Amino acid sequence: MSDLINPGLVLLDRDLGESTESVIRALAATVHREGRASTADSLAADALAREAKNATGIPGGIGIPHCRSEAVTQATLVMARLAPAVDFGAKDGPADIVFFIAAPAGADQEHLKLLSKLARSLMKKPFVASLRAAQSPEEVVDIVDTALGLAPQPDDAAAAPTAATGTAAAGSSAATGADGSAATGTGGAAAGAAVAGASGATAASNAGTQTPTGTHAPLTESATSTAPDDAGARGPRRLVAVTACPTGIAHTYMAADALANTAQEMGVDLQVETQGSSGATRLDPAVIGQAEAVIFATDVDVRERSRFAGLPYIASAVKRGIDEPREMIQEALEAADDPQAPKVTGDGGEISAAVTGSEGWGTRIRKAVMTGVSYMIPFVAAGGLLMAIAFMIADPVLVAQQADDILATTTLGNLGDVSLAMYLGAVLFKTGNLAISLLVPALAGYIAYGLADRPGIAPGFAAGLVANFMGAGFIGGIVGGLLAGICAYWLTLPRLPRWLGSLMPVVIIPLLATLFAGGLLFLLIGGPIAAFMTWLTSLLAGMSGASAVALGAVLGLMMCSDLGGPINKVAYSFAVAGLGAATVTNTAPQEIMATVIAAGMVPPLGMALASTVLGRKYFSAAERENGKTSWLLGASFISEGAIPFAAADPLRVIPASMAGGVITGALTMAWGVTSAAPHGGIWILPVVDGRWGFVAAILAGTVVTAVLVTLFKRIGNVKKHVGEVPGVPQTQQTVEV
């Protein structure tokens, strides 16, 4: 028997609720009950977070929620046959068969391969039909083990051709499993049907091609379909594809199979590279060279995209490869015939969802700006911390004013009248200051990268330098990066001769995009942005009293409203992007940074205090365990530590967190707390000016949040039923209050 699934992990004909969330929570509780996860809530939160990115329903009445989670201690499959069915987001209706794939954060390759093989088996209708017909959990386990090639083999090899009791395809002497091996009768008739079905759809094109492990190479490495002999005088149309999803376990391989099987039906020669967690074998360069177009069905960056340089492409989320494979193949064929179709550039960059045609420009721009902010943060972190340390070991005003002169006239071996502390302070301050000076160029450069890949980096950095020169600050950097990225992206679209196309990413695109973005900043928009930045800086620097407190309250509210979501990121990005404008005499940006960090720590700390101290009886055992972890997460400024609590009870947790954030933000600004570091939570106390006010504001917000959430639960007469699902013993449920 496989160690992935056992009869205790099979729920047949169960009512697990009417929503995706209730089903996932029930399945996570089942994993926990079987001793394969440390907490049910953490596992459910991770699975729900994955579900929020893309629905996991697939055609045929199937749901396949899955995730990697630190809570999982052993790779696990849970199968549920639902009554009633629940909508998992598939276009053809709700799902009655659900497989929950729970993988440890550090799952080994062997388990990842088995999990991926299971996902591929779910694309086979006979396999799913056998699950619907199974009469017992043990029979389901046998069906799954057989499909994974883990069922025990008969001692007599001669018995293999007749071992399967299901009906094989006409003309075949034996039913072949999903792994290419002969099926056995361990699962009864249903198991035999599953094995036959798992192989039937692919046997014609894959027979005889096996890896050393017995799995058909096209299913493990690239899904291949061959066109029929009468495909036409020109021969079969040839395409290649890449599939990839964030988890790399299920959708990656299911999309590959859906595309390959549909291509075979259409008479198209398609080979697919799966870039998943269980490994991938690159497409042969010769195959890529013969292809007319490439399909990217991905939710993450494509590795080594430059291999496909010059090919027309279409791109979408990986789930579309499962739901609409025929449409994607048809669009790829049309792109191959269209001289104006976008082509993959040859710059060696990565293709991301932001560059696909499946998203609107609003979404692309938002993602590009967030990409720029994420790449900018290390510059701010390094520079800000170095400057903060310099201020700790030397006089802040003197080192800021005299650093250039000190470094120009002294050395470590010849200090003259300068003290060692002042010299080292000057070295640290100048190093940090130079790193900070790259903030706007890095922001602009990587915004452009987010829109146009590598061709956008050089013009983006140039636009950022122009914004710096004109005093347009981070807003100028954002605008310049967008201009450079959009221009560079447009320049990659025309279909050009190969000799000219090779010059585009390294010469022509950087030249024209830099001229476009830099010219617009100098001639039209840089001046007004610089004037606005001057006004904004003066406004922030002059904030005091009630206005500063109001700003702090708003920032605290934003940081705690969605626990690491878009609103939280807007507030954080505003603080980080403005940090470079801070000076010894203008500490307003550093006050904003301290306010954002302090408020972002409140939700997980508040939930930790409520679940482990103030209101233990209102939280399940799993939530109390999560509360212990939330102490560290909150102290480290990881707002997402409160997500498991918010997912279980959003109407109480989020308002309480927002109230605490408002208190913390207002107090931090009122007390003038500053931070030159953009991250780190309680661990940056040595470089926080006004550290006791910082700590007091966090404690105040934490207590407010904990008291409110406990009060809300008490007023609402909360009764936790985390374990109250079919098949979960009452002994695992929290006592009602």
N, C-alpha and C positions, 0 to 999 in steps of 0.2 A: 504493500500500500504506500502511496505517496505520503510524504510528511506535509504536503501542502493542504490537504483536505481530509477530514474524517467525518463519520456520520453525525457527530455533534455539531458540525459546521454546515449542515444541510437543513433547511427549513422548507418543508413542503406544504403548499396550499395554506399559507399563513396570511392573516390580515396584519400587516405591519404599519397600518395607517394610510392616509390618503395623500401624503406629500413625499417628495424626494427626501426631504430632511428627516422625516420620521423613519423612513426605510433605512437610510444610511445610519442613523443613530441605533436602530435595532440591530443592524448587521455588525456595527462596531461593538455593541454590547456583547454580541455573540462571540466575537474574537476575544474580547476581554474575559468572558466567562470560561473560555477554553484555555485560558492562561497564556495567550499568545500576544497580549498587549498589556502594557503597564496600566493604562487608563483608557476607558472607553471614550471619554469626552475629548481627550486630545486627539485620538485617532479620528473620531467623528469630525472634529473641527478641521483637521487636515484634509479629510475626504470632501467635506463641504466646500472648503476653499478651492480645491481642485475642480469641483463641480461648478463653482461660480465662474470659473474661467471659460469653460465650455461644457455644455450639457453632454452627458455620456450615453444617452440613448442612441441606439442604432436601429436600422430597419429590421423588421421581423419580430417586434415585441420584446426587445432585449435591452436591458440596462447593464452597464458595466462600470459602475463607480470604482475608482481606484486612486491610490495615492502611495507615496512613500512617507513614512512617519517615524519620528524618534520614539513614539510610543510602542511601535510594533517590535516584538522580540523574536518573532519567527515568521517567515514568509507564509502567508495564509490565503486560502480561497474560501469564501463563504458563498454558497448557492442558495437562493430563495426562489420558490415558486409562489408568486403572489396571488392572493384572492381577496380583494379585487386588485386588478392591475393598477399601476401608478405611472404617471407621465414622467419620463426621464428626458424629454426634449426631442425624441425622434419624430420625424415628419409624418410617419405612418400611424402614430397613435401611442398609447401607453404600453408599458412593458409588464409582462407577467413572469418573465425569466430574468433574474438579476444575479449577476456574479460580482461580488465585492472582492477586489484584489488589494490586499494589504501587504505592502512590502516594507521591510526595515529600511531605515535611511542608508545603511551600508550593506544592502543585500548582495550576496555573492552572485557571480555570473551564472552559475548553474541554475539557481532558483529563478533568476530573471529570465533565462531562456525558457524555462517551463511556464512561467507566467505569461510570457509572450506567446508561446505556442497555444496555451489555453485561449487567449484572446483571438487568435487566428481561427481556432476551431469553431468559435461562436459565429463565424461568417458562413459556416456550412449548415444548410437547412436541415439535413438529416440528423446532424449532431444535436441541434436544438430540439428537433422533434422527439428524439429519444429522451431528452431531459423532461419534456412535457409528459411523456408516457411512463416515466419511471414510477414505480410503486413504493419505493422505500429509500431512505437515505443511503443505505448500503449500496443499492443499485446505482444511485447517482455517483457515488464515489468510484465504483467500478467503471462506469462510463467515462468519467473524467480521467481516471488513471490510464485507461486504454487509449484514449485520445492523446494523452501525453507520452505514450510509449512506456509507461511504468508498470503495466499489468504483468503479472508473472507469466513466463513463457512455458509451454509444455515441454517435457523432457524429450519427447520424440519429435524431432524436427519434421518428420514426414507427416505429422498430424497437422502441421501449420495450415496447409491449403484448406482443410475442412474445419478448422477450429472456430471460425466465426460462424455464428448461428444466424446472423442477419443476412439480408439479401444483397449480394454483390451485383455490380453492374454486369449486364449481359456480356458474355464472352470472356469474363475474367475468371481466373482459376482461384483467386484468393482475394479477400478484402484486405486492403492495405490501410494501416493506421496513419494518423497525422504525422507520425515520425518516419513513415516509410517501412515499418516492420509489419509482419503478419499479425492479424488480430487474433486474440484468443477469446474463448467463450466465458471468461470470468464474469462478465456483466450480463449474461443472458441475452435474450433477443434484442433488447433495447441497446445493450452495449455493442452488439454486432452491427446494428443499424448505424450507431454513431460512428463506428470505425469506417464502415463503408462510405458513409456520407462525408466523413472528414477527408477521405481520399478521392472520392468520385469526381469532385470538381476540378482536381488538379492532376489526376493520374495521366490523362492523355498527353499533357504537355511536359510532365516532369518525370515520367517513368524512366527508371534506370539512372537518374542523376541524383546521387546521394553524397552527402558529406560523410566524413568518417564516423560521425555520431548517428548516422542513419537518417537525418532530416534532409528532405529535398533541398538542394542548394538554392533553387529559385525562391523557396519559401523562407529560408533563413537569411539569405544574403541579398537576393534580388528576385522579385517575382516576375517571371518571364512568360509571355504568351506569344505563340507563333501564329502568323497569319496562314490561312489556308492556301493551297496551291493555286487557286483561281483568283487570287487577289488582284489580278490585273497585270498588264504588260510591264508596268513600272515596278512591280513587286510590292510587298507590303509596306505601308507607311511605318516609319520607325520613330519612336519616341522614347525618351527616358524620363524618369521621375525620381524625386526624393521625398520621403515622408519622415516626419519627426514631430514629436509632441513633448511637452515639458517633462512628463514622467518617464516616457520612453519605454513603456511596458505594453500598453494595449493599443491605443489609437494608431501609433506608428505602424504596427504590423497589420492591423485590420484595414487601414487605408491602402496599404501596399497590395493586399490580397484583392480588395474590391476593385482597385484600378487594373490590376493584372487580369483578373477574371473577366472584367468588362471589356478590356482591350481584346482578349481572345475572341469574345463573342462578336466584336466589331471587325475582326480581321486586321487588327493593328499589332505590330510587333512592339511591345512595351517592356522595358526592363526597369525595375525599381530598386533604388538604394534605400534601405531602411537605416536611419541614423538613430538607433534606439539604445536603451540601457544594456541590452544583452549583446551589444557589439554590432558591427556592420562591416561588410566587405565592400570596398569601393567599386563602383562600376568600372569596367575595363575602359581605358581611354579610347580604344578602338570602337567600342560600342557608342561612346559619347560622340566620337567623330562622325559616325554614320547617322546619328539622330537628327531629325528635322526640327525638333523643339523639345523643351524640358518643362515638366510640371513640378512645381514646388507646392506640396501639400504639407505645410509645416506651421507650427506655433512657436518655433524657436529659430535661431539663426542656422542657416545652412552651412555646414562645414566645408571649407575649401570651395567656395562658390566659383572661383576663377576657372575651375576645370570646365565649366559650361560656357565660358566666354564666347560671345558671338551667336549663341543660340537664342532664338525667340523663346519667351517664357510666359507662362501664366502662373499665378500664385494665389493661394488661399489658405484658410485655416485647415488643419489636418482633418477635421471632422467632415468637411465638404468632400474629401476624397472617399469617405465612407458613404455619405448620403447621396452624392451626385457624381459618381465616377464617370458615367457616360457623358454628362455635360462638360466635365473638365477635359476629357479626352477630345471631345469635339472642338472645344475652344482652343486646345493646343494645336490641333490640325489646322484650324483657321488661322492661328497666329503664324504657323509655318508658311502659309500661303500669302500672308499679308506683309508686304514690304515695309509697312509703317509700324509693325508690331514692336513692342519694346524688346530689347535684347539684353542678355546678361553682359555686364561689362567685364573687362579683363584685368581689373585692378587687384584681384586677390582678396577683395573684401568679402564680407558676409552679407547675405540677403536676409532681411528681417521682415516681420509682418508690416512694419511701417512703410515698406516700399512696395507692398503688394497692391494690386488693383482692387482687392476685396474690401478696402477700408476707405472711408471718405477722407478728404483733406483735413477736416477738423481733427479726426482721430490721429492721423499721421503727424500733424503739427504738435498735438499734445504729447504724443509719445516721443517725438524728437526732442522737445524741450526737456522732458524728464530724463532722456538719455544724456543730454548736455549737463543737466544738474548732477546726475550720478557720476559722470566722469570728472566734473569740476570739484566735487567734495574732497578728494584726496589732496588737491592743491591747497584748499582752504585748511584742511586738517593739519597738514605738515607745516604750512606757513604760519597758521594761527598759533599752534602749540609752540613752535620755535620762538615766536615773538613773545608769547606769554612767559616762557621760561626765561627769556632775556630780561623781561621786566621784573622777574623774581630775584635775579642775581645782581642786577645793576639798577641804578636810578632810572625809572621809566622815562621821565622827561628828558634827561640828559642823553640817555642812550638813543632815544628816538631822534634827537636834534643833532647829535654829534657822531653818529655811527659812520657816516661817509668820511668825515675828516679823520676819525680815529683809524679807520682801515687804510686810508691813503697815506698816513704819516708814521704808522707804527707796525711792528711785526711782533710775533710771539717772542722772538729773541731780542728785540729792542723796543721795550715798552715806553721808555722815557718817563714822563710824568704821569702816564696813564696806568691805573691799577689793573691787575690781572682780571678782576671781576668785571671792570668796565670794558676791557678788551674782549673778553669772552662774550659779554653781553652784546657788544657791537657785532661780533661774528654771527651770533645766533639771530639777532634782530635783522641784520641785512640778509642773511640766508632766508629767513622766513618772509621778509618783505619781498624778496625777488620771487619766491614761490607764490605769494599772494598776487603779485603783479600779473601772473599767468591766469588768474581766475577768469577774467572776461574773455581772453582769447580761447581758453580751453572750453568755456561754456559755448561760445559761438562755433568753435571748430567741431565739437561733438554734436551740437544741434544739426549742423550741416551734414555730419556723418550719419545721423539718424535718418535723414531724408534721402541722401544720395550715396551712402556707403563711402568708401575711401576717396572717390573723386571730390567729395565735399569737404574733406578735412583741411586741405591747404587754403582754399578760398575762405572757409569758415574762420580759421585762425587769423588770416589777414584782415577779415572784416572785424574780428574782435580787437585786433591791434588798432585799427582805425577808430573804433568806438572808444577805446582807452585814450587815444591821442586827443579826441575831440571832447573828452569828459562826459561821454554819453553813458558811461557806467554799464551795469549789468543789463539794463533795459536795451541800451544800444547794442550790447552783445547778443541779446536774444533776437532782436530785429535783424542785425547783420548776419547771424547764423542762419536764420530762416531764409533771408534773401539769397545767401550763397548756396544753401542746400537746395532750394527750389530751382535756382538757375542750373546748378550742376545736374540735378535730376532730369530736367527738361533736355539738357544737352546729351544725356545718355539714350534718349528715345529714338532718334533717327536711325534708320538702317543705312549703314555706310559701308563702302568697300573695306575689306580687311586691312589693307595697308594704311588707310586713314583711321580705321577703328582702333588700331593699336596705339595711335598717337593721342587719342582722345583723353584717356584717364590721366596721363602723365604730363601732357603739354597743353592741349587745347582747352579742356574743361577747366583746369586750374586758372589758366590765363583769362578766359572769358568770364567765368564765375567771379573771380577776384575783381575784375574790372567792373562788372555789373554791381556787386554788393558794395565794394569800396566807393565806387563813383556815386551811387545813390546816397550813401552816408555822407560823403563830403559835400555833395552838391545840393541835396534836398532835405534829408530827414535827420541827419546827425545833429545839426544845430538846434532844432526844436527839442529833440530828445535830451541834449545836454542841458538846455535851459530848464526842462522839466526836472531833471535829476538834481540840478542845483537847488531848485525850489523844494524838492522832496527832502534833500539832505538837510537844508535849513529848517524845514518843518520838524523833522525827526530830532535834530539837535536841540531845537527849542522846546520840545515837548517836556512838560513838567506838570506836576499836580494831577488834576482830574483827567486831562487829555491823555497823559501817559498811562494812567490807570485804565482808562477806557480801551486804549490800544492793547494793553496786556490782557484785558478780559476777553477781547475779541480773538486774539491769538490763542489764548487758552481754550476758548470754546472750539475753535477750528481744530486744534490738535487732538481734542478728545471726542470729536463728533463721529469719526468713523474708524478710529484705531488703526492707523497706518494706511488708510484709503486715500482717495484723491484729495479730499478736503484737507486732511492731515498733511499730505505731501505739498499742497499749495502753500500752506503756512510755513512749513519747514524750508521749502525752496526759496521763499521770500526772505527768510532770515539768513540762509546760507549765502544767497546771491548778493545780499547787501553787506555781508561781513567785511568784504574787501575795502569798503569805504570808511571803515573805522580808523580813527586817529587818536592820539593821546588826548586831544581836546574835544573830539567828537566821539563819544562812547555810545551814542544811541543805537547803532547797529549791533554792538555787543550786548546791550541791554535786551534788544529784541531776541538775539540768539539765546541768551540765558533764559528768557521767558518761555521760548518755544521748547527748550530742552526740559525745563522744570515741569511745564504743563504736560508734556508727552510722557513723563514718568508716572503721572498720577493714576491713570486707569489700572495698570497692572498692580501697582502698589495698593490701591484702594481695594481691588478684588482680593488681593492676598490678605489684607487685614480683615476684610469682612468674612472670608471663607475659613480662615484659620484661627481667628480670635473672637471677633464681635458676634458673628452670626453663623457659627458652625452648623447649628441644627437646620438652617435653611438651605444648606448645600449638600450635595451628594458626596459620598466618599471619594469618588473620582475628582470632583471639583475641589475638595479639600486638598487632595494630592496636587492638583494643578496650582492651587493657591501657594503651596510651598515653593514651587518653581517660579511663580510670578514675583516673589520677593526679589530674586536675582534678575529676572527680566526687567522689572521696573527699575531697579537700581542701575541697570545698564542702558536705560533710555530705549527700551524695546516695547513700544506701545502695543504691538501685536500680542503681547503676553495676556492681554485681557480678552482676546477674541473668543476663546472657548466659553467664557462666561457670557459674553454678548451674544454668541450664537445660540446659547441655551435659553437666554432670557433677555432679549434686546430691549424690550420696553421698560425694563427696570435698570439694567446695567448702563446703557448709553446715557440716559438723562442724568443719572447719578455721576457718571464720569464727567460729563460736560459741566455739571455744577462745580465739581472739584477743580476742573481745569480753569474755570473762570476765576475762582478764588486764588489759585496759585499764580495765574498770569497777572492778575491785578496786583497782588502783593509783590511779586518779583519786580515789576516795573515801578511800583511805588517806592520800593526800597533801593532802587538804582543798582540792582545786581547786574554784573556784566560777565560775559564769557567770551574769550577769544577762540575757544575750541568749539567746533560745530557738532560734536558728538561725544558720547562717553558717559553720560549720566553722572552718578555720584563719584565716579573715578576721576573726573576732571576737577575735583574740588581744589587741588593745589593751584590751579590757574584761574579759578573763579574769584573775582573781586566782589566782596560782600558774601562770602561763603555761608555765614551763619544765617543771613537773610534768605539765601538760596535754599538751605536745608529747612528753615522754618516754613517757607512758602510751600515746599513740597509736602512737608508733614501736615500742614493745614489742609491742603487739597486732598491728601490721602484720607485723612480722618473724615472730611466732609463726604467724600465719595463712599467710604465704607459705611458710615452711619446711614446715609440716604438709601443705599441699596439694601441694607438690612431692614430699614424701616419700610421701604416699599414692599419687600417680600413679606414682612409681618402683616402689613395692612392688607395685602392681597391674599393672605392666608395660603402662602405658597406651599404646595405639596410636591415634592420632587419624586418623579417616577422614572428616573433614568434607566433603571433596569427593568421596568415594567413593560416588557414586550413578550410576545409568545416565545416560549422556550427558555426564558430567563428566570431562574428561581427567585422566589420572593425574598430569600435570605440575602440577596444582593441588592435589594432595594433600600432606599433611605427611609427611615421611620417618618411617618406623616406627622405634621405639626398643625 
